[in-house]
Amino acid sequence: GAVVSQHPSWVICKSGTSVKIECRSLDFQATTMFWYRQFPKQSLMLMATSNEGSKATYEQGVEKDKFLINHASLTLSTLTVTSAHPEDSSFYICSAERDRSPYEQYFGPGTRLTVT
Amino acid sequence: AQKITQTQPGMFVQEKEAVTLDCTYDTSDQSYGLFWYKQPSSGEMIFLIYQGSYDEQNATEGRYSLNFQKARKSANLVISASQLGDSAMYFCAMREEGSGTYKYIFGTGTRLKVLA
């Protein structure tokens, strides 16, 4: 099956610093990638939809200047949390969609971010 | 308005018995997809089953089946012969396909505990 990786799997950073999370589709090309945020014991909330070569589409309430998304190639999308604060601590999950086939969305293992 | 509703925050089932996890949805699109994902404590999202809005037959994947009632807008997951390893969070999700964005919306999840 298709594999999506995320790096790092967990990160601890100090308040005010920026953190970059990578999402890679390892054995397929992903025209669309999605970034989700999940608070403890809650559902996945879609943050943005990332299309290769174009600007990401952010969901309402998500600050685009704080959560910078770059989909530079068909296998890589990055999420940069800028000037992180403790309230940004969360579990961030990406998914990659191979094409518009029914269930061709594959999730990465997630990145746990803790901001101290 | 909430588009995916999972009314059972937690469920218990005895090992080897069947269990039904409820999911209702709301959409004005004619074309959409319904998904169930399993999220164990490790955090990874595991795809279980898919049902397309135009599929006339209920989807089945091994011990998983989706009870799709289009008129009632429900897509309940049935797990037969529960196993201890089935203990996890289960999320119902919908992908609306009429608007061209193909984004996924997740329910709040149901935590299933299988008892020995």
Interface residues (C-beta under 8 A of the other chain):
Chain A: T32 F34 Y36 Q42 S43 L44 M45 L46 T49 T57 F91 I93 S95 E97 R100 P102 Y103 Q105 Y106 F107 P109 G110 R112
Chain B: G33 F35 Y37 S42 G43 E44 M45 I46 F47 Y50 G52 F91 R95 E97 T101 Y102 K103 Y104 I105 F106 G107 T108 G109
